[in-house]
Amino acid sequence: MKLRIVIDTSVLISALLGSNGASRELIRCCLEGKYQPLMGNTLFLEYESVVFREEIRTKCILTETEILTLLESLMHVSLWIDVYYLWRPNLRDESDNHLIELAIAGNAQIIATKNVNDFLNSDLIFPNLSILKPEQIIKS
């Protein structure tokens, strides 16, 4: 069974802006079926909002059409999860709680993020959920 993984927007942006690296490799692994990415409404809307920001598009080596194709491909391989329960309050940064909620609802083993510190000192502990940087996931 493939590891279920929630990919934070920070990882997607890093993959778009870098020509190689762990974030890009993690996205590639998801597209190739090595991991099972999970997707929910809030995360999808966040992806859509952030990837088309002017400051991201001007730094990205991909065209807008290629970015859209990448998003569509990622959605195609993602397992769509409905979140019915909100685990609040939990994280210091309220805007990251949706990642925990998606991971728990979808029984994910990993949240991939470039901002591991944002998930430290949470109010709730989920022992079966790891918060890892893309580099840590790729090396394992």
CNS distance restraints for C-alpha pairs under 8 A (distance, minus, plus):
assign (resid   2 and name CA) (resid  34 and name CA) 6.53 0.50 0.50
assign (resid   2 and name CA) (resid  35 and name CA) 5.31 0.50 0.50
assign (resid   2 and name CA) (resid  36 and name CA) 5.83 0.50 0.50
assign (resid   3 and name CA) (resid  34 and name CA) 7.91 0.50 0.50
assign (resid   3 and name CA) (resid  35 and name CA) 5.25 0.50 0.50
assign (resid   3 and name CA) (resid  36 and name CA) 5.87 0.50 0.50
assign (resid   3 and name CA) (resid 108 and name CA) 7.23 0.50 0.50
assign (resid   3 and name CA) (resid 109 and name CA) 6.41 0.50 0.50
assign (resid   3 and name CA) (resid 110 and name CA) 7.72 0.50 0.50
assign (resid   4 and name CA) (resid  35 and name CA) 6.20 0.50 0.50
assign (resid   4 and name CA) (resid  36 and name CA) 4.68 0.50 0.50
assign (resid   4 and name CA) (resid  37 and name CA) 5.79 0.50 0.50
assign (resid   4 and name CA) (resid  38 and name CA) 6.68 0.50 0.50
assign (resid   4 and name CA) (resid 106 and name CA) 7.81 0.50 0.50
assign (resid   4 and name CA) (resid 107 and name CA) 7.14 0.50 0.50
assign (resid   4 and name CA) (resid 108 and name CA) 4.49 0.50 0.50
assign (resid   4 and name CA) (resid 109 and name CA) 5.66 0.50 0.50
assign (resid   4 and name CA) (resid 110 and name CA) 6.68 0.50 0.50
assign (resid   5 and name CA) (resid  35 and name CA) 6.78 0.50 0.50
assign (resid   5 and name CA) (resid  36 and name CA) 6.00 0.50 0.50
assign (resid   5 and name CA) (resid  37 and name CA) 4.82 0.50 0.50
assign (resid   5 and name CA) (resid  38 and name CA) 5.97 0.50 0.50
assign (resid   5 and name CA) (resid 103 and name CA) 7.44 0.50 0.50
assign (resid   5 and name CA) (resid 108 and name CA) 5.37 0.50 0.50
assign (resid   5 and name CA) (resid 109 and name CA) 6.22 0.50 0.50
assign (resid   5 and name CA) (resid 110 and name CA) 4.88 0.50 0.50
assign (resid   5 and name CA) (resid 111 and name CA) 5.71 0.50 0.50
assign (resid   5 and name CA) (resid 112 and name CA) 6.94 0.50 0.50
assign (resid   6 and name CA) (resid  37 and name CA) 5.72 0.50 0.50
assign (resid   6 and name CA) (resid  38 and name CA) 5.29 0.50 0.50
assign (resid   6 and name CA) (resid  39 and name CA) 7.14 0.50 0.50
assign (resid   6 and name CA) (resid  99 and name CA) 7.02 0.50 0.50
assign (resid   6 and name CA) (resid 102 and name CA) 7.49 0.50 0.50
assign (resid   6 and name CA) (resid 103 and name CA) 6.21 0.50 0.50
assign (resid   6 and name CA) (resid 108 and name CA) 6.89 0.50 0.50
assign (resid   6 and name CA) (resid 110 and name CA) 6.39 0.50 0.50
assign (resid   6 and name CA) (resid 111 and name CA) 4.71 0.50 0.50
assign (resid   6 and name CA) (resid 112 and name CA) 6.08 0.50 0.50
assign (resid   7 and name CA) (resid  11 and name CA) 6.45 0.50 0.50
assign (resid   7 and name CA) (resid  12 and name CA) 7.18 0.50 0.50
assign (resid   7 and name CA) (resid  37 and name CA) 6.98 0.50 0.50
assign (resid   7 and name CA) (resid  38 and name CA) 7.68 0.50 0.50
assign (resid   7 and name CA) (resid 111 and name CA) 6.05 0.50 0.50
assign (resid   7 and name CA) (resid 112 and name CA) 4.94 0.50 0.50
assign (resid   7 and name CA) (resid 113 and name CA) 6.60 0.50 0.50
assign (resid   8 and name CA) (resid  12 and name CA) 6.87 0.50 0.50
assign (resid   8 and name CA) (resid  43 and name CA) 7.89 0.50 0.50
assign (resid   8 and name CA) (resid  99 and name CA) 7.23 0.50 0.50
assign (resid   8 and name CA) (resid 111 and name CA) 7.01 0.50 0.50
assign (resid   8 and name CA) (resid 112 and name CA) 5.87 0.50 0.50
assign (resid   8 and name CA) (resid 113 and name CA) 5.11 0.50 0.50
assign (resid   8 and name CA) (resid 114 and name CA) 7.79 0.50 0.50
assign (resid   9 and name CA) (resid  13 and name CA) 6.13 0.50 0.50
assign (resid   9 and name CA) (resid  43 and name CA) 7.72 0.50 0.50
assign (resid   9 and name CA) (resid  46 and name CA) 7.21 0.50 0.50
assign (resid   9 and name CA) (resid  47 and name CA) 6.02 0.50 0.50
assign (resid   9 and name CA) (resid  50 and name CA) 7.86 0.50 0.50
assign (resid   9 and name CA) (resid 113 and name CA) 7.63 0.50 0.50
assign (resid  10 and name CA) (resid  14 and name CA) 6.11 0.50 0.50
assign (resid  10 and name CA) (resid 113 and name CA) 6.13 0.50 0.50
assign (resid  10 and name CA) (resid 114 and name CA) 5.75 0.50 0.50
assign (resid  10 and name CA) (resid 115 and name CA) 7.41 0.50 0.50
assign (resid  11 and name CA) (resid  15 and name CA) 6.13 0.50 0.50
assign (resid  11 and name CA) (resid  23 and name CA) 5.42 0.50 0.50
assign (resid  11 and name CA) (resid 112 and name CA) 7.02 0.50 0.50
assign (resid  11 and name CA) (resid 113 and name CA) 5.69 0.50 0.50
assign (resid  11 and name CA) (resid 114 and name CA) 5.96 0.50 0.50
assign (resid  11 and name CA) (resid 134 and name CA) 7.37 0.50 0.50
assign (resid  12 and name CA) (resid  16 and name CA) 6.27 0.50 0.50
assign (resid  12 and name CA) (resid  23 and name CA) 6.92 0.50 0.50
assign (resid  12 and name CA) (resid  24 and name CA) 7.69 0.50 0.50
assign (resid  12 and name CA) (resid  27 and name CA) 7.44 0.50 0.50
assign (resid  12 and name CA) (resid  47 and name CA) 7.86 0.50 0.50
assign (resid  13 and name CA) (resid  17 and name CA) 6.16 0.50 0.50
assign (resid  13 and name CA) (resid  51 and name CA) 6.82 0.50 0.50
assign (resid  13 and name CA) (resid  56 and name CA) 7.76 0.50 0.50
assign (resid  14 and name CA) (resid  18 and name CA) 5.99 0.50 0.50
assign (resid  14 and name CA) (resid  23 and name CA) 6.01 0.50 0.50
assign (resid  14 and name CA) (resid  24 and name CA) 7.26 0.50 0.50
assign (resid  15 and name CA) (resid  19 and name CA) 7.47 0.50 0.50
assign (resid  15 and name CA) (resid  20 and name CA) 7.42 0.50 0.50
assign (resid  15 and name CA) (resid  21 and name CA) 7.44 0.50 0.50
assign (resid  15 and name CA) (resid  22 and name CA) 7.90 0.50 0.50
assign (resid  15 and name CA) (resid  23 and name CA) 4.86 0.50 0.50
assign (resid  15 and name CA) (resid  24 and name CA) 4.12 0.50 0.50
assign (resid  15 and name CA) (resid  25 and name CA) 7.87 0.50 0.50
assign (resid  15 and name CA) (resid  27 and name CA) 7.27 0.50 0.50
assign (resid  16 and name CA) (resid  24 and name CA) 7.28 0.50 0.50
assign (resid  16 and name CA) (resid  60 and name CA) 5.88 0.50 0.50
assign (resid  16 and name CA) (resid  61 and name CA) 7.25 0.50 0.50
assign (resid  16 and name CA) (resid  62 and name CA) 7.31 0.50 0.50
assign (resid  16 and name CA) (resid  67 and name CA) 7.97 0.50 0.50
assign (resid  17 and name CA) (resid  56 and name CA) 7.68 0.50 0.50
assign (resid  17 and name CA) (resid  59 and name CA) 6.34 0.50 0.50
assign (resid  17 and name CA) (resid  60 and name CA) 4.84 0.50 0.50
assign (resid  17 and name CA) (resid  61 and name CA) 6.63 0.50 0.50
assign (resid  18 and name CA) (resid  24 and name CA) 7.28 0.50 0.50
assign (resid  18 and name CA) (resid  60 and name CA) 7.85 0.50 0.50
assign (resid  18 and name CA) (resid  61 and name CA) 7.99 0.50 0.50
assign (resid  19 and name CA) (resid  24 and name CA) 7.62 0.50 0.50
assign (resid  19 and name CA) (resid  61 and name CA) 7.63 0.50 0.50
assign (resid  20 and name CA) (resid  24 and name CA) 5.85 0.50 0.50
assign (resid  20 and name CA) (resid  25 and name CA) 7.19 0.50 0.50
assign (resid  21 and name CA) (resid  25 and name CA) 6.20 0.50 0.50
assign (resid  22 and name CA) (resid  26 and name CA) 5.98 0.50 0.50
assign (resid  22 and name CA) (resid 134 and name CA) 5.39 0.50 0.50
assign (resid  22 and name CA) (resid 135 and name CA) 5.16 0.50 0.50
assign (resid  22 and name CA) (resid 138 and name CA) 6.69 0.50 0.50
assign (resid  23 and name CA) (resid  27 and name CA) 6.36 0.50 0.50
assign (resid  23 and name CA) (resid 134 and name CA) 5.46 0.50 0.50
assign (resid  23 and name CA) (resid 135 and name CA) 7.44 0.50 0.50
assign (resid  24 and name CA) (resid  28 and name CA) 6.17 0.50 0.50
assign (resid  25 and name CA) (resid  29 and name CA) 6.09 0.50 0.50
assign (resid  25 and name CA) (resid 138 and name CA) 7.50 0.50 0.50
assign (resid  26 and name CA) (resid  30 and name CA) 6.30 0.50 0.50
assign (resid  26 and name CA) (resid 134 and name CA) 6.38 0.50 0.50
assign (resid  26 and name CA) (resid 137 and name CA) 7.76 0.50 0.50
assign (resid  26 and name CA) (resid 138 and name CA) 6.64 0.50 0.50
assign (resid  27 and name CA) (resid  31 and name CA) 6.25 0.50 0.50
assign (resid  28 and name CA) (resid  32 and name CA) 6.13 0.50 0.50
assign (resid  29 and name CA) (resid  33 and name CA) 6.22 0.50 0.50
assign (resid  29 and name CA) (resid  34 and name CA) 5.22 0.50 0.50
assign (resid  29 and name CA) (resid  35 and name CA) 6.38 0.50 0.50
assign (resid  30 and name CA) (resid  34 and name CA) 5.66 0.50 0.50
assign (resid  30 and name CA) (resid  35 and name CA) 4.90 0.50 0.50
assign (resid  30 and name CA) (resid  36 and name CA) 6.27 0.50 0.50
assign (resid  30 and name CA) (resid  37 and name CA) 6.32 0.50 0.50
assign (resid  30 and name CA) (resid  74 and name CA) 7.62 0.50 0.50
assign (resid  30 and name CA) (resid  77 and name CA) 7.43 0.50 0.50
assign (resid  31 and name CA) (resid  73 and name CA) 7.11 0.50 0.50
assign (resid  31 and name CA) (resid  74 and name CA) 6.29 0.50 0.50
assign (resid  31 and name CA) (resid  77 and name CA) 6.38 0.50 0.50
assign (resid  33 and name CA) (resid  77 and name CA) 7.51 0.50 0.50
assign (resid  36 and name CA) (resid  77 and name CA) 7.42 0.50 0.50
assign (resid  36 and name CA) (resid  78 and name CA) 6.47 0.50 0.50
assign (resid  36 and name CA) (resid  79 and name CA) 7.09 0.50 0.50
assign (resid  37 and name CA) (resid  77 and name CA) 7.14 0.50 0.50
assign (resid  37 and name CA) (resid  78 and name CA) 4.85 0.50 0.50
assign (resid  37 and name CA) (resid  79 and name CA) 6.33 0.50 0.50
assign (resid  38 and name CA) (resid  78 and name CA) 5.24 0.50 0.50
assign (resid  38 and name CA) (resid  79 and name CA) 4.86 0.50 0.50
assign (resid  38 and name CA) (resid  80 and name CA) 6.04 0.50 0.50
assign (resid  38 and name CA) (resid  81 and name CA) 6.67 0.50 0.50
assign (resid  38 and name CA) (resid 102 and name CA) 7.58 0.50 0.50
assign (resid  38 and name CA) (resid 103 and name CA) 7.59 0.50 0.50
assign (resid  38 and name CA) (resid 106 and name CA) 6.91 0.50 0.50
assign (resid  38 and name CA) (resid 108 and name CA) 7.67 0.50 0.50
assign (resid  39 and name CA) (resid  43 and name CA) 6.43 0.50 0.50
assign (resid  39 and name CA) (resid  44 and name CA) 6.58 0.50 0.50
assign (resid  39 and name CA) (resid  75 and name CA) 7.45 0.50 0.50
assign (resid  39 and name CA) (resid  78 and name CA) 5.92 0.50 0.50
assign (resid  39 and name CA) (resid  79 and name CA) 5.94 0.50 0.50
assign (resid  39 and name CA) (resid  80 and name CA) 4.83 0.50 0.50
assign (resid  39 and name CA) (resid  81 and name CA) 5.92 0.50 0.50
assign (resid  39 and name CA) (resid 102 and name CA) 7.46 0.50 0.50
assign (resid  40 and name CA) (resid  44 and name CA) 6.05 0.50 0.50
assign (resid  40 and name CA) (resid  80 and name CA) 5.69 0.50 0.50
assign (resid  40 and name CA) (resid  81 and name CA) 5.25 0.50 0.50
assign (resid  40 and name CA) (resid  82 and name CA) 6.24 0.50 0.50
assign (resid  40 and name CA) (resid  83 and name CA) 7.33 0.50 0.50
assign (resid  40 and name CA) (resid 102 and name CA) 6.57 0.50 0.50
assign (resid  41 and name CA) (resid  45 and name CA) 6.17 0.50 0.50
assign (resid  41 and name CA) (resid  82 and name CA) 7.74 0.50 0.50
assign (resid  42 and name CA) (resid  46 and name CA) 6.15 0.50 0.50
assign (resid  42 and name CA) (resid  98 and name CA) 6.89 0.50 0.50
assign (resid  43 and name CA) (resid  47 and name CA) 6.14 0.50 0.50
assign (resid  43 and name CA) (resid  98 and name CA) 7.43 0.50 0.50
assign (resid  43 and name CA) (resid  99 and name CA) 7.39 0.50 0.50
assign (resid  44 and name CA) (resid  48 and name CA) 6.18 0.50 0.50
assign (resid  45 and name CA) (resid  49 and name CA) 6.03 0.50 0.50
assign (resid  46 and name CA) (resid  50 and name CA) 6.05 0.50 0.50
assign (resid  47 and name CA) (resid  51 and name CA) 5.94 0.50 0.50
assign (resid  48 and name CA) (resid  52 and name CA) 6.58 0.50 0.50
assign (resid  49 and name CA) (resid  53 and name CA) 6.82 0.50 0.50
assign (resid  50 and name CA) (resid  56 and name CA) 7.57 0.50 0.50
assign (resid  51 and name CA) (resid  56 and name CA) 6.18 0.50 0.50
assign (resid  51 and name CA) (resid  57 and name CA) 7.00 0.50 0.50
assign (resid  51 and name CA) (resid  67 and name CA) 7.76 0.50 0.50
assign (resid  52 and name CA) (resid  56 and name CA) 6.66 0.50 0.50
assign (resid  52 and name CA) (resid  57 and name CA) 6.06 0.50 0.50
assign (resid  52 and name CA) (resid  64 and name CA) 7.71 0.50 0.50
assign (resid  53 and name CA) (resid  57 and name CA) 6.19 0.50 0.50
assign (resid  54 and name CA) (resid  58 and name CA) 6.08 0.50 0.50
assign (resid  55 and name CA) (resid  59 and name CA) 6.54 0.50 0.50
assign (resid  56 and name CA) (resid  60 and name CA) 6.03 0.50 0.50
assign (resid  57 and name CA) (resid  63 and name CA) 7.77 0.50 0.50
assign (resid  57 and name CA) (resid  64 and name CA) 7.26 0.50 0.50
assign (resid  62 and name CA) (resid  66 and name CA) 5.68 0.50 0.50
assign (resid  62 and name CA) (resid  67 and name CA) 6.17 0.50 0.50
assign (resid  63 and name CA) (resid  67 and name CA) 6.21 0.50 0.50
assign (resid  64 and name CA) (resid  68 and name CA) 6.21 0.50 0.50
assign (resid  65 and name CA) (resid  69 and name CA) 6.18 0.50 0.50
assign (resid  66 and name CA) (resid  70 and name CA) 6.12 0.50 0.50
assign (resid  67 and name CA) (resid  71 and name CA) 6.22 0.50 0.50
assign (resid  68 and name CA) (resid  72 and name CA) 6.12 0.50 0.50
assign (resid  69 and name CA) (resid  73 and name CA) 6.07 0.50 0.50
assign (resid  70 and name CA) (resid  74 and name CA) 6.13 0.50 0.50
assign (resid  71 and name CA) (resid  75 and name CA) 6.12 0.50 0.50
assign (resid  72 and name CA) (resid  76 and name CA) 6.11 0.50 0.50
assign (resid  73 and name CA) (resid  77 and name CA) 6.57 0.50 0.50
assign (resid  74 and name CA) (resid  78 and name CA) 6.09 0.50 0.50
assign (resid  75 and name CA) (resid  79 and name CA) 7.91 0.50 0.50
assign (resid  81 and name CA) (resid 102 and name CA) 6.95 0.50 0.50
assign (resid  81 and name CA) (resid 105 and name CA) 6.95 0.50 0.50
assign (resid  81 and name CA) (resid 106 and name CA) 5.92 0.50 0.50
assign (resid  82 and name CA) (resid 102 and name CA) 7.78 0.50 0.50
assign (resid  82 and name CA) (resid 105 and name CA) 7.25 0.50 0.50
assign (resid  83 and name CA) (resid 101 and name CA) 6.68 0.50 0.50
assign (resid  83 and name CA) (resid 102 and name CA) 6.11 0.50 0.50
assign (resid  83 and name CA) (resid 105 and name CA) 5.78 0.50 0.50
assign (resid  84 and name CA) (resid 105 and name CA) 7.61 0.50 0.50
assign (resid  85 and name CA) (resid 101 and name CA) 7.18 0.50 0.50
assign (resid  85 and name CA) (resid 105 and name CA) 7.82 0.50 0.50
assign (resid  86 and name CA) (resid  98 and name CA) 7.85 0.50 0.50
assign (resid  86 and name CA) (resid 101 and name CA) 6.10 0.50 0.50
assign (resid  87 and name CA) (resid  97 and name CA) 7.25 0.50 0.50
assign (resid  87 and name CA) (resid 100 and name CA) 7.72 0.50 0.50
assign (resid  87 and name CA) (resid 101 and name CA) 6.26 0.50 0.50
assign (resid  88 and name CA) (resid  97 and name CA) 7.32 0.50 0.50
assign (resid  89 and name CA) (resid  94 and name CA) 7.65 0.50 0.50
assign (resid  89 and name CA) (resid 123 and name CA) 7.12 0.50 0.50
assign (resid  90 and name CA) (resid  94 and name CA) 7.69 0.50 0.50
assign (resid  90 and name CA) (resid  97 and name CA) 6.78 0.50 0.50
assign (resid  90 and name CA) (resid 122 and name CA) 5.37 0.50 0.50
assign (resid  90 and name CA) (resid 123 and name CA) 4.64 0.50 0.50
assign (resid  90 and name CA) (resid 124 and name CA) 5.87 0.50 0.50
assign (resid  91 and name CA) (resid  96 and name CA) 6.96 0.50 0.50
assign (resid  91 and name CA) (resid  97 and name CA) 6.14 0.50 0.50
assign (resid  91 and name CA) (resid 118 and name CA) 7.50 0.50 0.50
assign (resid  91 and name CA) (resid 119 and name CA) 6.41 0.50 0.50
assign (resid  91 and name CA) (resid 120 and name CA) 7.89 0.50 0.50
assign (resid  91 and name CA) (resid 121 and name CA) 7.42 0.50 0.50
assign (resid  91 and name CA) (resid 122 and name CA) 4.86 0.50 0.50
assign (resid  91 and name CA) (resid 123 and name CA) 6.51 0.50 0.50
assign (resid  92 and name CA) (resid 118 and name CA) 7.34 0.50 0.50
assign (resid  92 and name CA) (resid 119 and name CA) 7.98 0.50 0.50
assign (resid  92 and name CA) (resid 121 and name CA) 7.98 0.50 0.50
assign (resid  92 and name CA) (resid 122 and name CA) 7.03 0.50 0.50
assign (resid  93 and name CA) (resid  97 and name CA) 7.40 0.50 0.50
assign (resid  93 and name CA) (resid 118 and name CA) 6.89 0.50 0.50
assign (resid  96 and name CA) (resid 100 and name CA) 7.32 0.50 0.50
assign (resid  96 and name CA) (resid 118 and name CA) 7.81 0.50 0.50
assign (resid  97 and name CA) (resid 101 and name CA) 6.30 0.50 0.50
assign (resid  98 and name CA) (resid 102 and name CA) 6.02 0.50 0.50
assign (resid  99 and name CA) (resid 103 and name CA) 6.08 0.50 0.50
assign (resid  99 and name CA) (resid 111 and name CA) 7.44 0.50 0.50
assign (resid 100 and name CA) (resid 104 and name CA) 6.10 0.50 0.50
assign (resid 100 and name CA) (resid 111 and name CA) 7.86 0.50 0.50
assign (resid 101 and name CA) (resid 105 and name CA) 6.02 0.50 0.50
assign (resid 102 and name CA) (resid 106 and name CA) 5.96 0.50 0.50
assign (resid 103 and name CA) (resid 107 and name CA) 5.79 0.50 0.50
assign (resid 103 and name CA) (resid 108 and name CA) 4.74 0.50 0.50
assign (resid 103 and name CA) (resid 109 and name CA) 7.50 0.50 0.50
assign (resid 103 and name CA) (resid 110 and name CA) 7.55 0.50 0.50
assign (resid 103 and name CA) (resid 111 and name CA) 7.06 0.50 0.50
assign (resid 103 and name CA) (resid 129 and name CA) 7.78 0.50 0.50
assign (resid 104 and name CA) (resid 108 and name CA) 6.32 0.50 0.50
assign (resid 108 and name CA) (resid 129 and name CA) 6.78 0.50 0.50
assign (resid 109 and name CA) (resid 128 and name CA) 6.24 0.50 0.50
assign (resid 109 and name CA) (resid 129 and name CA) 4.83 0.50 0.50
assign (resid 109 and name CA) (resid 130 and name CA) 6.14 0.50 0.50
assign (resid 110 and name CA) (resid 129 and name CA) 5.56 0.50 0.50
assign (resid 110 and name CA) (resid 130 and name CA) 4.76 0.50 0.50
assign (resid 110 and name CA) (resid 131 and name CA) 5.82 0.50 0.50
assign (resid 110 and name CA) (resid 132 and name CA) 6.83 0.50 0.50
assign (resid 111 and name CA) (resid 129 and name CA) 7.40 0.50 0.50
assign (resid 111 and name CA) (resid 130 and name CA) 6.31 0.50 0.50
assign (resid 111 and name CA) (resid 131 and name CA) 4.93 0.50 0.50
assign (resid 111 and name CA) (resid 132 and name CA) 6.27 0.50 0.50
assign (resid 112 and name CA) (resid 131 and name CA) 6.23 0.50 0.50
assign (resid 112 and name CA) (resid 132 and name CA) 5.20 0.50 0.50
assign (resid 112 and name CA) (resid 133 and name CA) 5.53 0.50 0.50
assign (resid 112 and name CA) (resid 134 and name CA) 5.88 0.50 0.50
assign (resid 112 and name CA) (resid 137 and name CA) 7.82 0.50 0.50
assign (resid 113 and name CA) (resid 131 and name CA) 7.13 0.50 0.50
assign (resid 113 and name CA) (resid 132 and name CA) 6.23 0.50 0.50
assign (resid 113 and name CA) (resid 133 and name CA) 5.22 0.50 0.50
assign (resid 113 and name CA) (resid 134 and name CA) 6.76 0.50 0.50
assign (resid 114 and name CA) (resid 132 and name CA) 8.00 0.50 0.50
assign (resid 114 and name CA) (resid 133 and name CA) 5.46 0.50 0.50
assign (resid 114 and name CA) (resid 134 and name CA) 7.21 0.50 0.50
assign (resid 115 and name CA) (resid 119 and name CA) 7.68 0.50 0.50
assign (resid 115 and name CA) (resid 133 and name CA) 7.66 0.50 0.50
assign (resid 116 and name CA) (resid 120 and name CA) 7.04 0.50 0.50
assign (resid 116 and name CA) (resid 131 and name CA) 6.36 0.50 0.50
assign (resid 116 and name CA) (resid 132 and name CA) 6.56 0.50 0.50
assign (resid 116 and name CA) (resid 133 and name CA) 6.80 0.50 0.50
assign (resid 119 and name CA) (resid 131 and name CA) 7.34 0.50 0.50
assign (resid 132 and name CA) (resid 136 and name CA) 6.12 0.50 0.50
assign (resid 132 and name CA) (resid 137 and name CA) 6.68 0.50 0.50
assign (resid 133 and name CA) (resid 137 and name CA) 6.66 0.50 0.50
assign (resid 134 and name CA) (resid 138 and name CA) 6.16 0.50 0.50
assign (resid 135 and name CA) (resid 139 and name CA) 6.20 0.50 0.50
assign (resid 136 and name CA) (resid 140 and name CA) 6.39 0.50 0.50
